[in-house]
Amino acid sequence: MFRARVALILGVVFLLAACVLPCGPLNDELGASFPYQDPTPEMLQKQAVEIAQARQALAARLRITAVVAFVGLVATGYGLWRWSRTRRAGGGKRQS
């Protein structure tokens, strides 16, 4: 029962982390994408570089997010499977 509970908790934590991970680079890309009112060519070039860097960071973070979400799903599935096995076998009952 202990392993099932730990696997479920870790699975949920990993799934929540997968939801939060892409937020930083996404905010950076959105912030860099706002147009200037009267930009100079240098400002436009700098903005294009910042947007490209933010997109690269977001792509890398999304790859990491996919791995973290997969691990979270596997851990949650394992925890539910273990929990259902212990419940069916009667191992989930507390003995006083």
C-alpha positions in Angstrom: 0.0 0.0 0.0 2.9 2.3 0.8 4.4 2.0 -2.7 1.1 2.6 -4.4 0.6 5.8 -2.4 4.1 7.1 -3.1 3.7 6.2 -6.8 0.4 8.1 -7.0 1.7 11.1 -5.2 4.8 11.3 -7.4 2.7 10.8 -10.5 0.5 13.7 -9.6 3.5 15.9 -8.8 5.1 15.0 -12.1 1.9 15.8 -14.0 1.6 19.1 -12.3 5.2 19.9 -13.0 4.6 19.1 -16.6 1.9 21.7 -16.7 4.1 24.4 -15.1 7.4 23.8 -17.0 6.6 25.5 -20.3 5.2 28.7 -18.7 8.6 30.5 -18.3 9.8 30.3 -21.9 6.2 30.9 -23.2 6.0 34.1 -21.2 9.4 35.2 -22.5 8.3 34.6 -26.1 5.1 36.5 -25.6 6.9 39.4 -24.0 9.5 39.6 -26.8 6.7 39.5 -29.4 5.1 42.7 -28.5 5.7 45.3 -31.3 7.5 48.5 -30.7 5.6 51.7 -31.5 8.3 53.3 -33.8 11.1 50.7 -34.0 14.5 51.3 -35.5 16.0 48.5 -37.7 18.4 47.7 -34.8 15.5 47.3 -32.4 13.7 45.0 -34.9 16.8 42.9 -35.3 17.3 42.6 -31.5 13.6 41.7 -31.1 13.9 39.0 -33.8 16.9 37.5 -32.0 15.1 37.5 -28.7 12.1 35.8 -30.2 14.3 33.1 -31.8 16.0 32.4 -28.5 12.7 32.2 -26.7 11.3 29.8 -29.3 14.4 27.6 -28.9 14.1 27.6 -25.1 10.4 26.8 -25.4 11.1 23.8 -27.8 13.7 22.4 -25.4 11.4 22.9 -22.4 8.5 21.1 -24.3 10.8 18.1 -24.9 11.5 17.9 -21.2 7.9 18.5 -20.4 6.9 15.5 -22.6 9.3 13.2 -20.6 8.1 14.5 -17.2 4.5 14.0 -18.2 5.2 10.4 -19.5 7.0 9.6 -16.2 4.0 11.1 -14.3 1.5 9.0 -16.3 3.5 5.8 -15.8 3.9 6.4 -12.0 0.2 7.2 -11.7 -0.7 4.1 -13.6 1.6 2.0 -11.6 0.2 3.4 -8.3 -3.4 2.8 -9.4 -2.5 -0.7 -10.5 -0.8 -1.5 -7.2 -3.5 0.1 -5.2 -6.2 -1.9 -7.0 -4.3 -5.2 -6.5 -3.9 -4.6 -2.7 -7.6 -3.7 -2.4 -8.7 -6.9 -4.2 -6.3 -9.0 -2.1 -7.6 -7.5 1.1 -4.2 -6.0 1.9 -5.6 -2.5 2.1 -7.5 -3.1 5.4 -6.0 -1.7 8.5 -5.5 -4.2 11.4 -5.6 -2.9 14.9 
